[in-house]
Amino acid sequence: MTIILDRDQGLLAENDEQFGLECPYCGVYAHMRPQSVPDAAPLLDAKPKHVGLVYQCDACQAPVFLRFAVKQYSEHRLELYRNFVELERPKERFAFSYLPSRTETLFREALACYSGNNFNAFASMCRRSAASAFAALGEGGKLQAFEEIMVAQKIVGIDDDSFAPIKRILFDSGEDEELPLLNRSQAGILLEVLKDMFYQCFVRRGKLARAIKVRRFFVQESNNNLQSTA
């Protein structure tokens, strides 16, 4: 997708190509259409390195702010790189009710850091969230969690070099300053690995226990009804 801002014609997209995003407001993956486009003339004079455009979500009509890097300037137009930064990211969802209260608080803050593109603050909060979870799991909890993430690595086929920072963040002891610096891709892997670890250690167990409790309740109710009619 080539995006051009022309002094006279405004926004030009290759073949009027559309694109879709997960809307940060309604959470629906929808097409985005231009809503507010800057005038090319002052940009051609100032030549900033980045340009902001506002698109509209087709699903909920909310404005979605995107930042593009400028690829090149010419006399009458500027071309933008097709990659962009979402200034407002969709909120990550999780079954928080199954987490221990302290772990829930820390993990919510971790997700807020991730949504704000603060990936190294996110790494620090992931370490605190994981440490809280290990304590809640009790003796052997850290080993159980380690086994779960090793299974996750094997399932998705992440090589050891790429996975090493994830293990350091979650399982090494030490100060936050010793944590590896993460880029967007590494932070995304850390997010999914930690969500899977929490799911396996807390959510799966909680859902299963709840389902069995409900089954037992209805069996007991059925038995009581049979006895009352006998």
C-alpha positions in Angstrom: 0.0 0.0 0.0 1.5 3.3 -1.1 0.3 6.4 0.7 0.9 9.8 -0.8 0.0 13.3 0.4 -0.3 15.6 -2.6 -0.3 19.4 -2.4 -3.3 19.6 -4.8 -5.0 16.2 -4.6 -4.7 15.4 -1.0 -4.5 11.8 0.1 -3.7 9.3 -2.6 -3.7 5.5 -1.9 -2.6 2.9 -4.4 -5.7 1.5 -6.2 -7.8 3.1 -3.3 -6.6 0.2 -1.2 -8.3 -0.2 2.2 -6.8 -1.8 5.3 -8.2 -3.2 8.5 -7.3 -3.0 12.1 -8.7 -4.2 15.5 -10.4 -1.0 16.7 -9.1 0.2 20.1 -12.6 1.2 21.0 -15.0 -1.5 19.9 -12.5 -4.3 19.6 -13.9 -5.3 16.1 -11.5 -6.0 13.3 -12.8 -3.6 10.7 -11.9 -1.5 7.7 -10.5 1.9 8.3 -11.3 4.9 6.1 -9.5 8.3 6.2 -11.3 10.8 8.4 -8.9 13.7 9.0 -5.9 14.2 6.7 -3.3 17.0 7.1 -2.7 19.6 4.4 0.3 18.7 2.4 1.5 22.3 1.9 2.7 23.0 5.4 4.3 19.5 5.6 6.2 20.1 2.5 7.5 23.4 4.0 8.4 21.9 7.5 9.4 18.4 6.3 8.7 16.5 9.5 9.9 12.9 9.9 6.5 11.7 10.9 2.9 12.5 9.9 -0.3 11.7 11.8 -3.5 10.7 10.1 -6.9 10.0 11.6 -9.0 7.1 10.3 -12.5 6.1 11.1 -13.6 2.6 12.1 -16.3 1.2 9.9 -17.8 -0.7 12.8 -18.2 1.9 15.5 -17.3 5.2 13.6 -14.7 6.0 16.2 -11.5 8.0 15.2 -8.3 5.9 15.2 -5.0 7.8 15.3 -2.1 6.4 13.2 1.5 7.8 12.9 3.4 7.2 9.6 7.1 7.8 8.9 7.8 9.9 5.9 9.6 7.9 3.1 10.5 10.8 0.8 9.6 14.4 -0.1 9.3 15.7 -3.7 8.3 19.2 -4.9 4.6 18.7 -4.7 4.0 15.6 -2.6 5.4 13.4 0.1 5.3 9.6 0.3 4.7 7.7 3.6 6.0 4.3 4.6 3.2 1.8 4.7 4.1 0.7 8.2 2.5 2.8 11.0 2.3 3.1 14.7 -1.1 2.7 16.4 -1.2 5.5 19.0 -4.1 3.9 20.8 -3.9 0.1 20.9 -6.8 -2.3 21.7 -6.9 -3.3 25.4 -5.7 -6.8 26.0 -8.4 -9.2 27.4 -7.9 -11.9 30.0 -9.9 -13.9 32.5 -8.7 -11.8 35.4 -11.2 -13.2 37.9 -9.3 -16.5 38.1 -6.0 -14.8 39.1 -4.9 -14.2 42.7 -5.8 -10.6 43.6 -2.2 -9.3 43.8 -1.3 -11.0 40.5 -4.4 -9.5 38.9 -3.4 -6.0 39.9 0.1 -6.3 38.7 -0.8 -8.0 35.4 -3.5 -5.3 34.6 -0.7 -2.7 35.0 1.6 -4.8 32.8 -1.1 -4.9 30.0 -1.6 -1.1 30.4 2.2 -0.7 29.7 2.0 -3.0 26.7 -1.0 -1.1 25.3 0.9 2.1 25.7 3.9 0.8 23.8 6.1 1.0 26.9 7.6 -2.4 26.3 10.4 -2.3 28.9 8.1 -1.1 31.6 5.9 -4.0 30.5 8.8 -6.4 31.0 9.3 -5.1 34.5 5.7 -5.5 35.4 5.7 -9.0 33.8 8.5 -10.0 36.2 6.5 -8.7 39.2 3.3 -10.4 38.0 5.2 -13.7 37.5 6.8 -13.5 41.0 3.4 -12.9 42.5 2.0 -15.9 40.7 4.8 -18.1 41.9 4.2 -17.1 45.5 0.5 -17.8 45.1 1.1 -21.2 43.6 3.1 -22.2 46.7 6.0 -24.7 46.9 6.9 -26.0 43.5 4.9 -23.2 41.8 7.9 -21.7 40.0 8.9 -25.1 38.6 5.4 -25.8 37.5 5.2 -22.4 35.7 8.6 -23.0 34.1 7.4 -26.3 32.7 4.4 -24.6 31.2 6.4 -22.0 29.3 8.8 -24.7 28.0 5.8 -26.5 26.6 4.6 -23.3 25.0 8.1 -22.8 23.4 8.0 -26.2 22.0 4.4 -25.9 20.7 5.1 -22.7 18.7 8.7 -23.6 17.8 10.5 -20.6 19.2 14.3 -21.0 19.0 16.3 -20.9 22.2 18.1 -17.6 21.3 14.8 -15.8 20.8 13.2 -17.3 23.9 16.1 -16.6 26.2 15.0 -13.0 27.1 11.5 -14.3 27.9 12.9 -16.8 30.4 15.3 -14.2 31.9 12.4 -11.8 32.5 10.1 -14.3 34.1 12.5 -16.6 36.1 15.8 -14.8 36.8 16.2 -13.1 40.1 17.8 -9.7 40.4 17.1 -6.0 39.9 14.9 -4.7 37.1 17.9 -2.9 35.6 19.3 -6.3 34.6 16.3 -7.1 32.5 16.9 -7.4 28.7 15.6 -4.6 26.6 12.6 -5.6 24.4 11.4 -4.6 21.0 7.8 -4.8 19.9 8.1 -8.4 18.6 9.8 -9.7 21.7 7.2 -8.0 23.9 4.4 -9.6 21.9 6.0 -13.1 22.5 6.4 -12.3 26.2 2.7 -11.3 26.4 1.4 -14.4 24.9 3.7 -16.7 26.8 2.7 -15.1 30.2 -1.0 -15.2 29.3 -0.6 -18.9 28.5 1.2 -19.6 31.7 -1.4 -17.9 33.8 -4.1 -19.7 31.9 -2.6 -23.1 32.5 -1.7 -22.4 36.2 -4.9 -20.5 37.2 -7.6 -20.1 34.7 -7.8 -23.7 33.4 -7.9 -25.0 37.0 -10.5 -22.4 38.1 -12.8 -23.1 35.1 -12.6 -26.8 35.6 -13.3 -26.6 39.3 -16.2 -24.3 38.7 -17.7 -26.6 36.0 -17.4 -29.7 38.2 -19.0 -27.8 41.1 -21.9 -26.8 38.9 -22.3 -30.4 37.7 -22.3 -31.7 41.3 -24.9 -29.1 42.2 -27.4 -30.2 39.5 -26.8 -33.9 40.3 -27.5 -33.2 44.0 -30.6 -31.1 43.1 -31.8 -34.0 40.8 -31.3 -36.5 43.6 -33.2 -34.3 46.1 -36.1 -34.0 43.7 -36.3 -37.7 43.3 -36.3 -38.3 47.0 -39.0 -35.7 47.6 -41.3 -37.4 45.0 -40.7 -40.9 46.3 
